[in-house]
């Protein structure tokens, strides 16, 4: 029979929706068929289908390696495996321009619903219902496949909390609490909806340029196969593959806080597109992340802003109306009147709010004292890094429950504007663009203020939050 899970779906969901610090669930996914999804298995499933890989340098510069400074190729997983193992056959393939010892490859942010659109049966291999989210499967999840060194720059997600299943290999996660935002020098350049990037390369920080980074509190953990990591709302994270091949699956869980966050993101898009589009296009500033197809017009951005504001008030009205109705169904049913935004596929328009039927109210859980968290062998607390550890290298203090696992041996959901991953092909053998971001030259502080300098102030998360609140507080005629 099936293994007995350490947490019931109801208890697991309560933890996910209430816990405000990262933690690792152990022994919750040991019987998931998705744990068979190593790269060889996925290669057979895809049967020669090509997917896009992001190529980056293994060298550690002081600046983050943003997606705008990477190269891109399309290749099969079979070609990826050949390149990663150093086979001679890859000398003429899509990876031929990138020496394995100097570069990493990352097939990141692949919507499972798209890459396996003709194999819908595999969606059921991913069972988020075990965490109290009935109906959520691989269809609402994202796949990540990388080589050693492949990484995601440090950022926070504007929407939702994150559940990440490690399938093959190990990844090291550096997590920072929301309170560290000002110490991480947030920026919206490169611009990607729902991603606030840090200017700091947290794996090799430039403390002369970013001295406040020393005030951060890093929570460092190595995630191993079979483990599921909870990344709470607005926690910053940098992720790096530390084994030759890694495979992860993740799903973003919608929260009630997303309603206001969508307004904040609409304000951000309106400002960044207006100011950056006004610049001379010959300046060559790669300000739009490859996850964004194009800069939308001011008229379209205002339409989205109005829709986000309207959706927010529809949700508030629905919530007040439901809570005023007598009910004996308990707290879960009362909070179920709050709205959630469903993950939407590319090309669609923003949806009206739907009544929340399966999620707890994030706002309610935040306001109430959560019962004692059941930390132990099945729920491992991701602890802060030792103050004595001066760098975020391999010597960092980690939480690890791999010994407790069975032997079996994860951007972003629901973009407001439903963007697609841009298909960027590397047509020649040139190396990736300069790893330095637009304003990170040594003499940047001595030059005139740039548009990016202005945007870093205008689009600071604290400023945007205030602007959104002022918009939502305006008298409605």
C-alpha positions in Angstrom: 0.0 0.0 0.0 0.9 3.7 -0.2 3.2 5.1 2.4 1.4 7.0 5.2 2.3 10.7 4.8 3.6 12.6 7.9 1.0 15.3 7.3 -2.5 15.1 6.1 -3.4 17.3 3.1 -5.3 19.7 5.4 -2.3 20.0 7.8 0.2 20.5 5.0 -2.0 23.2 3.4 -2.3 24.9 6.8 1.5 25.0 7.1 2.0 26.2 3.5 -0.5 29.0 3.8 0.6 30.1 7.3 4.3 29.6 7.8 6.3 32.7 7.2 9.8 31.1 7.0 11.3 28.7 4.5 11.0 25.0 5.4 11.6 21.6 3.8 8.9 18.9 3.8 10.4 15.4 3.9 8.6 12.1 3.1 5.7 13.8 1.4 6.4 13.0 -2.2 8.2 9.6 -2.1 5.4 7.9 -4.0 5.0 10.6 -6.7 5.6 9.2 -10.2 7.3 12.6 -11.0 10.3 11.4 -9.0 11.1 9.2 -12.0 11.5 12.4 -14.1 15.3 12.3 -14.5 16.7 13.8 -17.7 17.0 10.4 -19.5 13.3 9.7 -18.7 12.2 13.2 -19.8 14.3 12.8 -23.0 12.4 9.7 -23.9 9.1 11.4 -23.1 9.9 14.4 -25.3 11.0 12.1 -28.1 13.3 14.6 -29.9 11.3 17.7 -29.2 13.6 20.8 -28.8 13.4 23.1 -25.8 15.2 26.4 -25.2 18.3 26.5 -23.0 19.8 29.6 -21.4 23.6 29.5 -21.5 25.8 31.3 -18.9 29.4 31.6 -17.8 30.7 29.6 -14.9 32.9 32.5 -13.8 31.7 34.5 -10.8 31.6 38.2 -11.7 30.7 40.8 -9.1 27.5 41.5 -11.1 24.6 39.1 -11.3 24.3 37.0 -14.5 20.9 38.3 -15.6 19.0 36.6 -18.4 19.7 39.6 -20.7 23.4 38.8 -20.5 23.0 35.1 -21.4 23.0 33.3 -24.8 20.2 31.0 -25.9 20.0 27.8 -27.9 17.3 25.3 -28.8 18.2 21.7 -28.3 16.9 18.2 -27.4 17.5 16.8 -24.0 19.6 14.1 -25.8 21.9 16.8 -27.2 22.0 18.4 -23.7 23.1 15.1 -22.2 25.8 14.6 -24.8 27.2 18.1 -24.3 27.0 17.7 -20.5 29.0 14.4 -20.6 31.6 15.8 -23.1 30.7 13.5 -26.0 32.4 14.4 -29.3 29.1 14.4 -31.1 28.2 17.7 -29.5 31.0 19.5 -31.4 28.7 20.2 -34.3 25.4 20.5 -32.3 23.6 23.4 -30.8 26.0 23.6 -27.9 29.1 23.5 -30.1 30.0 27.2 -29.4 30.0 26.6 -25.6 32.8 24.7 -24.0 31.3 22.6 -21.2 34.1 23.5 -18.7 33.3 27.2 -19.1 29.5 27.4 -19.5 26.4 26.1 -17.9 23.0 25.4 -19.5 19.5 25.9 -18.0 16.2 24.8 -19.5 14.4 26.9 -16.9 10.8 28.0 -16.5 9.2 25.4 -18.8 5.5 25.2 -18.3 4.7 21.4 -18.1 1.3 22.1 -19.7 3.1 23.4 -22.8 6.0 21.0 -23.3 3.8 18.0 -22.7 0.6 19.4 -24.3 0.2 16.1 -26.3 0.8 14.0 -23.2 -1.7 15.3 -20.7 -1.7 12.0 -18.8 1.8 12.9 -17.4 0.2 15.8 -15.5 -1.0 13.4 -12.8 2.6 12.4 -12.0 2.7 15.6 -9.9 0.4 15.4 -6.9 0.1 18.7 -5.1 -3.1 17.4 -3.8 -1.0 15.8 -1.0 -0.3 19.3 0.1 -4.0 20.2 0.3 -4.5 21.6 -3.2 -6.9 19.3 -4.9 -6.8 19.4 -8.6 -3.4 20.9 -8.8 -1.0 18.8 -10.8 1.7 19.1 -13.4 -0.6 21.2 -15.4 -0.1 24.0 -12.9 3.6 23.4 -12.5 6.9 24.4 -14.1 9.9 22.3 -15.0 13.6 23.2 -14.5 16.6 21.3 -16.0 20.1 22.5 -15.5 23.8 21.6 -15.6 26.2 22.3 -12.7 26.5 26.0 -12.1 23.2 26.9 -13.7 21.5 29.6 -11.6 18.7 32.0 -11.2 19.7 35.5 -10.1 18.5 36.7 -6.7 15.0 37.9 -6.8 11.6 37.9 -5.1 8.3 36.9 -6.7 5.6 39.5 -6.4 2.9 36.8 -6.4 2.2 33.8 -4.3 4.3 31.4 -2.3 6.3 28.6 -3.9 6.5 24.8 -3.5 9.6 23.2 -5.1 10.1 19.4 -5.6 13.7 18.4 -6.2 13.7 15.4 -8.6 17.3 14.8 -9.7 20.6 16.2 -8.4 20.9 18.9 -5.7 20.4 22.7 -5.7 21.7 25.2 -3.2 19.2 27.9 -2.2 20.1 31.2 -0.6 16.9 32.8 0.9 16.5 36.2 2.5 13.5 37.5 4.4 11.3 40.3 3.1 12.8 42.6 5.7 16.1 42.4 3.9 14.7 44.1 0.8 16.6 47.4 1.2 19.9 45.6 1.9 19.5 43.7 -1.4 19.3 46.9 -3.6 16.1 46.0 -5.5 15.8 46.9 -9.2 13.3 46.4 -12.0 15.9 46.5 -14.7 15.9 44.0 -16.4 12.1 44.3 -16.3 10.0 41.1 -15.8 6.6 41.2 -14.5 6.3 39.8 -10.9 10.1 39.5 -10.5 12.0 42.1 -8.4 15.7 41.5 -9.0 18.6 42.3 -6.7 21.6 44.2 -8.0 23.8 42.1 -5.8 25.5 38.9 -6.9 24.8 37.2 -3.6 27.2 34.3 -4.4 30.0 36.9 -4.9 28.9 40.2 -3.5 30.6 43.5 -4.3 30.6 45.0 -0.8 32.3 48.2 -1.9 29.4 49.0 -4.1 26.6 47.4 -2.0 27.8 47.8 1.6 24.4 47.3 3.1 24.3 43.7 1.9 26.4 42.7 4.9 23.2 43.4 7.0 21.2 40.6 5.3 20.3 37.4 7.0 20.9 34.5 4.6 19.0 31.2 5.1 21.0 28.6 3.2 19.9 25.1 2.3 20.8 22.3 -0.1 17.7 20.7 -1.5 18.0 17.0 -2.4 15.8 14.6 -4.4 12.5 13.9 -2.8 12.5 17.0 -0.7 9.9 19.8 -1.2 10.9 23.3 -0.3 8.4 26.0 0.8 9.5 29.5 -0.2 7.1 31.9 1.6 5.6 35.1 0.2 8.1 37.8 -0.8 11.2 35.8 0.4 14.2 36.6 -1.8 16.0 33.6 -3.3 19.1 32.8 -5.4 19.3 29.2 -6.7 22.2 27.3 -8.1 22.7 23.7 -9.4 25.6 22.0 -7.6 25.4 18.6 -9.3 26.1 17.7 -12.9 22.4 17.5 -13.7 19.4 18.8 -11.8 15.7 18.5 -12.3 13.1 20.4 -10.3 9.3 20.9 -10.4 7.6 23.8 -8.8 4.2 25.4 -8.4 3.2 28.9 -7.3 0.3 28.9 -4.8 -2.0 31.9 -5.2 -2.5 34.1 -2.2 -5.0 36.8 -1.3 -2.1 39.3 -1.1 -1.8 38.9 -4.9 -4.8 41.1 -5.6 -3.0 44.2 -4.4 0.3 43.0 -5.8 -1.3 42.9 -9.3 -2.1 46.6 -8.9 1.5 47.3 -7.9 2.8 45.3 -10.9 0.5 47.2 -13.3 1.9 50.5 -11.9 5.4 49.3 -12.3 4.9 48.2 -15.9 3.3 51.5 -16.8 6.2 53.5 -15.5 9.1 51.3 -16.7 7.6 51.0 -20.2 6.9 54.8 -20.5 10.4 55.8 -19.4 12.5 53.2 -21.1 10.5 53.4 -24.4 11.3 57.2 -24.4 15.0 56.5 -24.5 17.0 56.4 -27.7 16.7 52.8 -28.9 20.3 53.0 -30.2 21.5 53.1 -26.6 21.5 49.3 -26.6 20.3 48.9 -23.0 18.8 45.4 -22.7 16.2 46.5 -20.2 13.4 44.0 -21.1 13.9 40.5 -19.8 13.6 37.7 -22.4 10.6 36.5 -20.5 8.7 39.6 -21.8 7.8 39.5 -25.5 7.7 43.3 -26.0 7.2 46.7 -24.3 3.5 47.3 -24.2 2.1 50.7 -25.1 1.0 53.3 -22.5 -2.6 52.9 -23.5 -2.5 49.1 -23.0 -0.7 49.5 -19.7 -3.3 51.9 -18.4 -6.0 49.4 -19.4 -4.3 46.7 -17.4 -3.9 49.1 -14.4 -7.7 49.8 -14.5 -8.5 46.1 -14.8 -6.2 45.3 -11.8 -7.8 48.0 -9.7 -11.4 46.9 -10.7 -10.5 43.3 -9.9 -9.2 44.2 -6.5 -12.4 46.0 -5.6 -14.6 43.1 -6.9 -12.7 40.8 -4.6 -13.1 43.1 -1.7 -16.8 43.4 -2.3 -17.2 39.6 -2.6 -15.3 39.1 0.6 -17.4 41.6 2.6 -20.6 40.2 1.2 -19.6 36.6 2.1 -18.4 37.4 5.6 -21.7 39.2 6.3 -23.7 36.1 5.5 -24.4 33.8 8.5 -22.6 30.6 8.2 -21.6 27.6 10.4 -19.1 26.2 8.0 -16.1 27.4 9.9 -13.1 29.6 9.1 -12.1 27.8 5.9 -15.5 28.4 4.3 -15.7 32.0 5.4 -12.3 32.8 3.9 -13.2 30.9 0.8 -15.2 34.0 -0.4 -11.9 35.8 -1.0 -10.8 35.9 -4.6 -7.9 34.1 -6.3 -6.4 34.8 -9.7 -6.0 31.7 -11.8 -2.9 30.9 -13.7 -3.5 31.9 -17.3 -2.0 30.7 -20.5 -0.1 33.0 -22.8 -2.3 35.1 -25.1 -5.3 35.5 -22.9 -6.7 38.6 -21.3 -6.7 39.1 -17.5 -9.6 37.3 -15.9 -12.1 38.7 -13.5 -11.7 37.5 -9.9 -13.1 34.1 -9.1 -14.2 33.1 -5.6 -11.5 31.3 -3.7 -12.7 27.8 -3.1 -9.6 25.8 -2.2 -7.1 28.2 -0.6 -6.9 29.6 2.9 -6.9 33.3 3.4 -3.3 34.4 3.5 -4.3 37.7 5.2 -6.3 35.9 7.8 -3.5 33.4 8.6 -1.0 36.3 8.9 -3.2 38.1 11.4 -3.7 35.1 13.6 -1.2 33.3 15.8 -0.3 30.1 13.9 -0.4 27.0 16.1 3.1 25.7 17.0 4.8 24.7 13.8 5.4 21.0 13.8 9.2 21.1 13.0 10.9 17.8 13.3 12.1 15.0 11.1 9.4 15.6 8.5 9.4 19.4 8.4 12.9 20.9 8.5 13.4 24.5 9.5 15.7 26.4 7.1 17.9 28.2 9.6 19.8 31.6 9.2 23.4 31.3 8.1 26.0 31.5 10.9 27.1 35.1 11.5 30.7 33.8 11.5 30.4 32.7 7.9 31.6 35.6 5.8 30.7 34.3 2.4 27.9 32.4 0.8 30.1 29.7 -0.6 30.1 25.9 -0.1 31.0 26.4 3.6 27.7 27.9 4.5 25.6 26.4 7.3 22.8 24.3 5.8 19.7 22.5 6.8 19.6 19.0 5.3 17.2 16.1 5.8 18.4 13.9 2.9 19.2 11.1 5.3 15.5 11.0 6.3 14.3 10.4 2.7 13.2 7.3 0.9 15.8 5.9 -1.4 13.8 7.2 -4.5 15.7 9.4 -5.6 11.3 24.3 -9.7 9.0 32.4 -14.0 6.6 32.7 -12.7 3.0 31.7 -12.7 0.1 33.8 -13.9 1.8 36.8 -15.3 -0.7 39.7 -15.4 0.0 40.3 -19.0 0.3 36.6 -20.0 3.7 36.9 -21.5 5.5 34.1 -23.3 9.1 33.1 -23.0 10.8 34.9 -25.9 12.4 32.5 -28.4 15.9 33.7 -28.5 18.3 31.8 -30.7 22.1 32.1 -30.7 22.9 32.2 -34.4 26.6 32.5 -34.1 29.4 31.6 -31.7 29.8 34.8 -29.9 30.0 34.7 -26.1 27.3 36.0 -23.9 26.9 39.7 -23.6 28.9 41.6 -21.0 27.8 40.3 -17.6 27.9 43.8 -16.1 24.5 45.5 -15.7 23.9 48.9 -17.2 24.9 51.0 -14.3 27.6 48.8 -12.6 30.7 50.2 -14.2 33.3 51.4 -11.7 32.7 55.0 -12.6 28.9 54.8 -12.5 28.7 56.9 -9.4 30.7 59.7 -11.1 28.5 59.9 -14.2 25.2 61.7 -14.7 22.0 60.1 -13.4 20.5 57.7 -15.9 17.0 56.5 -16.6 17.8 53.4 -14.6 18.9 55.4 -11.6 15.6 57.2 -11.7 13.6 54.0 -12.1 15.5 52.4 -9.1 14.0 55.1 -6.9 10.6 55.4 -8.6 10.1 51.6 -8.7 11.4 50.8 -5.3 9.0 48.3 -3.7 8.2 50.6 -0.8 7.4 53.5 -3.2 5.3 51.3 -5.5 3.4 49.9 -2.6 2.5 53.4 -1.4 1.4 54.5 -4.9 -0.8 51.4 -5.2 -2.4 52.1 -1.8 -3.0 55.7 -2.7 -4.7 54.6 -6.0 -6.9 52.1 -4.1 -7.8 54.7 -1.5 -9.0 57.2 -4.1 -12.8 58.0 -3.9 -14.6 55.9 -6.4 -17.4 57.7 -8.3 
